[in-house]
Amino acid sequence: IRKRRWRVAADGAEWTLERYGRRGPVPAEIVPSADGAAPLELPEWLEPHVVREVTGAAEFSDAGLAG
């Protein structure tokens, strides 16, 4: 399976977005900061695109998405 990755810096945080295949899901995750602090809310630019929260869902891990 192919995966394409983008890194987006916004609102003082860095996000990683990955697309699996041509039309697959695009999980977004925050890259932890050096001090361990992370925003608790989605940024405005990302919020309209979120379908659901999948933190900890095995089917959305790298292994789960690879099938």
Summary of the structure (lengths in Angstrom):
residues: 67
radius of gyration: 12.5
end to end distance: 8.8
largest distance: 35.2
contacts: 117
relative contact order: 0.21
helix: 16%
strand: 30%
